[in-house]
Amino acid sequence: MIDGALETIKSQKPALLISIYHTPKGFFETKPTLEQLGIGCHYMIRHLTYRNGLCEYVLLGWTES
C-alpha cells in the first residue's frame, strides 16, 4: 500500500494511521520508507489494545501545518 501511495503522500502530506503489525517487514520497514521521503513528518508507533483482547501496532504520521 505504501509503495503505491508514495507520490500522493509526498504531494498531499496527509495524516497517516497505518497498521504495521501484520508482518515483520511492515513493522520494521514502513517508518524508514516514509522517512526517506523527507517531507518533514513526525512519527510515533503506538500499541493499541481493544476490549476483546485484540492488539495491534500502528504508525502515526503527521506534519506541522
N, CA, C and O atoms as CSV, one atom per row, in Angstrom:
chain,resi,resn,atom,element,x,y,z
A,1,MET,N,N,0.821,-1.176,0.000
A,1,MET,CA,C,0.000,0.000,0.000
A,1,MET,C,C,0.870,1.246,0.000
A,1,MET,O,O,0.593,2.193,-0.737
A,2,ILE,N,N,1.900,1.261,0.801
A,2,ILE,CA,C,2.767,2.437,0.890
A,2,ILE,C,C,3.429,2.720,-0.455
A,2,ILE,O,O,3.467,3.868,-0.898
A,3,ASP,N,N,3.944,1.691,-1.098
A,3,ASP,CA,C,4.631,1.886,-2.379
A,3,ASP,C,C,3.716,2.542,-3.410
A,3,ASP,O,O,4.160,3.399,-4.174
A,4,GLY,N,N,2.455,2.151,-3.436
A,4,GLY,CA,C,1.520,2.720,-4.393
A,4,GLY,C,C,1.084,4.131,-4.058
A,4,GLY,O,O,0.588,4.848,-4.928
A,5,ALA,N,N,1.261,4.541,-2.815
A,5,ALA,CA,C,0.794,5.856,-2.374
A,5,ALA,C,C,1.915,6.865,-2.173
A,5,ALA,O,O,1.648,7.982,-1.729
A,6,LEU,N,N,3.149,6.517,-2.481
A,6,LEU,CA,C,4.286,7.395,-2.188
A,6,LEU,C,C,4.145,8.775,-2.812
A,6,LEU,O,O,4.399,9.776,-2.143
A,7,GLU,N,N,3.750,8.853,-4.071
A,7,GLU,CA,C,3.621,10.162,-4.727
A,7,GLU,C,C,2.530,11.002,-4.078
A,7,GLU,O,O,2.698,12.209,-3.907
A,8,THR,N,N,1.421,10.383,-3.718
A,8,THR,CA,C,0.340,11.106,-3.049
A,8,THR,C,C,0.780,11.585,-1.674
A,8,THR,O,O,0.481,12.714,-1.286
A,9,ILE,N,N,1.483,10.744,-0.941
A,9,ILE,CA,C,1.970,11.130,0.386
A,9,ILE,C,C,2.934,12.307,0.270
A,9,ILE,O,O,2.873,13.241,1.070
A,10,LYS,N,N,3.831,12.267,-0.732
A,10,LYS,CA,C,4.779,13.368,-0.916
A,10,LYS,C,C,4.079,14.666,-1.281
A,10,LYS,O,O,4.447,15.723,-0.770
A,11,SER,N,N,3.087,14.614,-2.144
A,11,SER,CA,C,2.459,15.854,-2.616
A,11,SER,C,C,1.374,16.376,-1.673
A,11,SER,O,O,1.239,17.589,-1.512
A,12,GLN,N,N,0.609,15.498,-1.057
A,12,GLN,CA,C,-0.519,15.928,-0.221
A,12,GLN,C,C,-0.203,15.990,1.275
A,12,GLN,O,O,-0.874,16.702,2.022
A,13,LYS,N,N,0.814,15.249,1.712
A,13,LYS,CA,C,1.225,15.187,3.115
A,13,LYS,C,C,0.047,14.937,4.064
A,13,LYS,O,O,-0.192,15.724,4.980
A,14,PRO,N,N,-0.688,13.836,3.843
A,14,PRO,CA,C,-1.844,13.551,4.697
A,14,PRO,C,C,-1.411,13.042,6.069
A,14,PRO,O,O,-0.288,12.568,6.237
A,15,ALA,N,N,-2.306,13.142,7.042
A,15,ALA,CA,C,-2.096,12.461,8.316
A,15,ALA,C,C,-2.180,10.963,8.026
A,15,ALA,O,O,-2.996,10.530,7.212
A,16,LEU,N,N,-1.347,10.186,8.683
A,16,LEU,CA,C,-1.271,8.749,8.419
A,16,LEU,C,C,-1.582,7.944,9.675
A,16,LEU,O,O,-1.161,8.313,10.771
A,17,LEU,N,N,-2.300,6.873,9.523
A,17,LEU,CA,C,-2.520,5.889,10.575
A,17,LEU,C,C,-2.444,4.535,9.883
A,17,LEU,O,O,-3.380,4.127,9.195
A,18,ILE,N,N,-1.330,3.847,10.068
A,18,ILE,CA,C,-1.038,2.635,9.305
A,18,ILE,C,C,-0.829,1.465,10.261
A,18,ILE,O,O,0.003,1.542,11.165
A,19,SER,N,N,-1.580,0.384,10.064
A,19,SER,CA,C,-1.352,-0.839,10.836
A,19,SER,C,C,-0.044,-1.456,10.382
A,19,SER,O,O,0.171,-1.653,9.186
A,20,ILE,N,N,0.828,-1.762,11.326
A,20,ILE,CA,C,2.147,-2.301,10.976
A,20,ILE,C,C,2.438,-3.630,11.665
A,20,ILE,O,O,3.592,-4.056,11.712
A,21,TYR,N,N,1.420,-4.288,12.196
A,21,TYR,CA,C,1.653,-5.499,12.968
A,21,TYR,C,C,1.521,-6.787,12.161
A,21,TYR,O,O,1.807,-7.862,12.688
A,22,HIS,N,N,1.101,-6.714,10.914
A,22,HIS,CA,C,0.811,-7.925,10.153
A,22,HIS,C,C,2.050,-8.737,9.792
A,22,HIS,O,O,2.014,-9.968,9.810
A,23,THR,N,N,3.155,-8.051,9.460
A,23,THR,CA,C,4.369,-8.769,9.063
A,23,THR,C,C,5.590,-8.065,9.663
A,23,THR,O,O,5.532,-6.869,9.949
A,24,PRO,N,N,6.682,-8.788,9.852
A,24,PRO,CA,C,7.911,-8.128,10.310
A,24,PRO,C,C,8.356,-7.028,9.342
A,24,PRO,O,O,8.832,-5.979,9.777
A,25,LYS,N,N,8.206,-7.261,8.038
A,25,LYS,CA,C,8.586,-6.251,7.055
A,25,LYS,C,C,7.786,-4.969,7.271
A,25,LYS,O,O,8.355,-3.877,7.253
A,26,GLY,N,N,6.496,-5.083,7.470
A,26,GLY,CA,C,5.667,-3.908,7.722
A,26,GLY,C,C,6.090,-3.177,8.985
A,26,GLY,O,O,6.133,-1.947,9.015
A,27,PHE,N,N,6.400,-3.938,10.024
A,27,PHE,CA,C,6.788,-3.327,11.296
A,27,PHE,C,C,8.119,-2.591,11.185
A,27,PHE,O,O,8.250,-1.472,11.679
A,28,PHE,N,N,9.098,-3.206,10.545
A,28,PHE,CA,C,10.445,-2.645,10.533
A,28,PHE,C,C,10.750,-1.733,9.350
A,28,PHE,O,O,11.677,-0.927,9.434
A,29,GLU,N,N,10.005,-1.832,8.250
A,29,GLU,CA,C,10.357,-1.070,7.053
A,29,GLU,C,C,9.440,0.103,6.730
A,29,GLU,O,O,9.834,0.977,5.958
A,30,THR,N,N,8.242,0.157,7.284
A,30,THR,CA,C,7.299,1.221,6.922
A,30,THR,C,C,7.811,2.595,7.337
A,30,THR,O,O,7.834,3.512,6.516
A,31,LYS,N,N,8.217,2.755,8.578
A,31,LYS,CA,C,8.689,4.068,9.052
A,31,LYS,C,C,9.936,4.533,8.296
A,31,LYS,O,O,9.961,5.679,7.846
A,32,PRO,N,N,10.976,3.700,8.135
A,32,PRO,CA,C,12.135,4.154,7.360
A,32,PRO,C,C,11.783,4.530,5.911
A,32,PRO,O,O,12.340,5.484,5.367
A,33,THR,N,N,10.869,3.789,5.294
A,33,THR,CA,C,10.452,4.118,3.932
A,33,THR,C,C,9.833,5.505,3.881
A,33,THR,O,O,10.142,6.286,2.980
A,34,LEU,N,N,8.972,5.819,4.826
A,34,LEU,CA,C,8.330,7.135,4.859
A,34,LEU,C,C,9.328,8.233,5.212
A,34,LEU,O,O,9.247,9.334,4.667
A,35,GLU,N,N,10.259,7.957,6.106
A,35,GLU,CA,C,11.257,8.962,6.487
A,35,GLU,C,C,12.139,9.339,5.303
A,35,GLU,O,O,12.594,10.480,5.218
A,36,GLN,N,N,12.389,8.415,4.399
A,36,GLN,CA,C,13.223,8.695,3.228
A,36,GLN,C,C,12.570,9.699,2.275
A,36,GLN,O,O,13.249,10.267,1.420
A,37,LEU,N,N,11.269,9.920,2.411
A,37,LEU,CA,C,10.587,10.898,1.561
A,37,LEU,C,C,11.019,12.319,1.888
A,37,LEU,O,O,10.944,13.202,1.034
A,38,GLY,N,N,11.471,12.548,3.124
A,38,GLY,CA,C,11.955,13.860,3.527
A,38,GLY,C,C,10.893,14.942,3.507
A,38,GLY,O,O,11.174,16.077,3.122
A,39,ILE,N,N,9.672,14.609,3.917
A,39,ILE,CA,C,8.588,15.600,3.877
A,39,ILE,C,C,8.347,16.278,5.222
A,39,ILE,O,O,7.398,17.049,5.364
A,40,GLY,N,N,9.181,16.003,6.192
A,40,GLY,CA,C,9.065,16.670,7.485
A,40,GLY,C,C,7.971,16.119,8.379
A,40,GLY,O,O,7.429,16.842,9.214
A,41,CYS,N,N,7.645,14.853,8.213
A,41,CYS,CA,C,6.629,14.218,9.054
A,41,CYS,C,C,7.216,13.877,10.422
A,41,CYS,O,O,8.411,13.618,10.566
A,42,HIS,N,N,6.344,13.885,11.405
A,42,HIS,CA,C,6.659,13.373,12.739
A,42,HIS,C,C,5.987,12.009,12.822
A,42,HIS,O,O,4.878,11.827,12.318
A,43,TYR,N,N,6.655,11.053,13.457
A,43,TYR,CA,C,6.115,9.699,13.530
A,43,TYR,C,C,6.142,9.204,14.962
A,43,TYR,O,O,6.997,9.586,15.762
A,44,MET,N,N,5.176,8.337,15.263
A,44,MET,CA,C,5.199,7.598,16.519
A,44,MET,C,C,4.528,6.257,16.289
A,44,MET,O,O,3.615,6.126,15.473
A,45,ILE,N,N,4.995,5.275,17.021
A,45,ILE,CA,C,4.398,3.942,16.970
A,45,ILE,C,C,3.661,3.732,18.281
A,45,ILE,O,O,4.200,3.984,19.358
A,46,ARG,N,N,2.432,3.270,18.178
A,46,ARG,CA,C,1.613,3.033,19.364
A,46,ARG,C,C,1.067,1.613,19.339
A,46,ARG,O,O,0.783,1.057,18.278
A,47,HIS,N,N,0.930,1.047,20.516
A,47,HIS,CA,C,0.353,-0.277,20.696
A,47,HIS,C,C,-1.072,-0.077,21.175
A,47,HIS,O,O,-1.293,0.441,22.270
A,48,LEU,N,N,-2.028,-0.477,20.374
A,48,LEU,CA,C,-3.430,-0.309,20.723
A,48,LEU,C,C,-3.998,-1.638,21.194
A,48,LEU,O,O,-3.739,-2.676,20.584
A,49,THR,N,N,-4.765,-1.614,22.266
A,49,THR,CA,C,-5.426,-2.808,22.781
A,49,THR,C,C,-6.911,-2.508,22.896
A,49,THR,O,O,-7.313,-1.473,23.428
A,50,TYR,N,N,-7.712,-3.421,22.393
A,50,TYR,CA,C,-9.155,-3.260,22.428
A,50,TYR,C,C,-9.755,-4.174,23.485
A,50,TYR,O,O,-9.088,-5.090,23.966
A,51,ARG,N,N,-10.993,-3.934,23.846
A,51,ARG,CA,C,-11.657,-4.696,24.910
A,51,ARG,C,C,-11.669,-6.199,24.672
A,51,ARG,O,O,-11.570,-6.967,25.629
A,52,ASN,N,N,-11.784,-6.629,23.452
A,52,ASN,CA,C,-11.882,-8.065,23.173
A,52,ASN,C,C,-10.525,-8.762,23.139
A,52,ASN,O,O,-10.440,-9.929,22.757
A,53,GLY,N,N,-9.474,-8.066,23.528
A,53,GLY,CA,C,-8.143,-8.662,23.566
A,53,GLY,C,C,-7.338,-8.465,22.298
A,53,GLY,O,O,-6.164,-8.835,22.249
A,54,LEU,N,N,-7.947,-7.889,21.267
A,54,LEU,CA,C,-7.229,-7.630,20.023
A,54,LEU,C,C,-6.172,-6.559,20.258
A,54,LEU,O,O,-6.460,-5.503,20.821
A,55,CYS,N,N,-4.953,-6.837,19.826
A,55,CYS,CA,C,-3.851,-5.889,19.970
A,55,CYS,C,C,-3.259,-5.611,18.602
A,55,CYS,O,O,-3.196,-6.498,17.752
A,56,GLU,N,N,-2.831,-4.394,18.394
A,56,GLU,CA,C,-2.150,-4.081,17.149
A,56,GLU,C,C,-1.207,-2.908,17.340
A,56,GLU,O,O,-1.392,-2.076,18.229
A,57,TYR,N,N,-0.197,-2.857,16.494
A,57,TYR,CA,C,0.728,-1.739,16.464
A,57,TYR,C,C,0.379,-0.867,15.259
A,57,TYR,O,O,0.149,-1.368,14.158
A,58,VAL,N,N,0.343,0.430,15.486
A,58,VAL,CA,C,0.063,1.363,14.406
A,58,VAL,C,C,1.153,2.423,14.342
A,58,VAL,O,O,1.752,2.788,15.354
A,59,LEU,N,N,1.392,2.905,13.138
A,59,LEU,CA,C,2.313,4.011,12.909
A,59,LEU,C,C,1.465,5.242,12.619
A,59,LEU,O,O,0.643,5.240,11.704
A,60,LEU,N,N,1.674,6.291,13.407
A,60,LEU,CA,C,1.004,7.563,13.156
A,60,LEU,C,C,2.010,8.514,12.541
A,60,LEU,O,O,3.168,8.555,12.958
A,61,GLY,N,N,1.580,9.272,11.560
A,61,GLY,CA,C,2.449,10.252,10.915
A,61,GLY,C,C,1.680,11.533,10.668
A,61,GLY,O,O,0.522,11.490,10.253
A,62,TRP,N,N,2.312,12.682,10.920
A,62,TRP,CA,C,1.669,13.971,10.701
A,62,TRP,C,C,2.723,15.026,10.451
A,62,TRP,O,O,3.882,14.883,10.842
A,63,THR,N,N,2.295,16.094,9.788
A,63,THR,CA,C,3.161,17.236,9.546
A,63,THR,C,C,2.608,18.428,10.321
A,63,THR,O,O,1.412,18.505,10.603
A,64,GLU,N,N,3.482,19.334,10.652
A,64,GLU,CA,C,3.059,20.580,11.301
A,64,GLU,C,C,2.588,21.538,10.206
A,64,GLU,O,O,3.338,21.835,9.276
A,65,SER,N,N,1.380,22.009,10.312
A,65,SER,CA,C,0.876,22.934,9.292
A,65,SER,C,C,0.686,24.310,9.867
A,65,SER,O,O,0.268,25.224,9.157
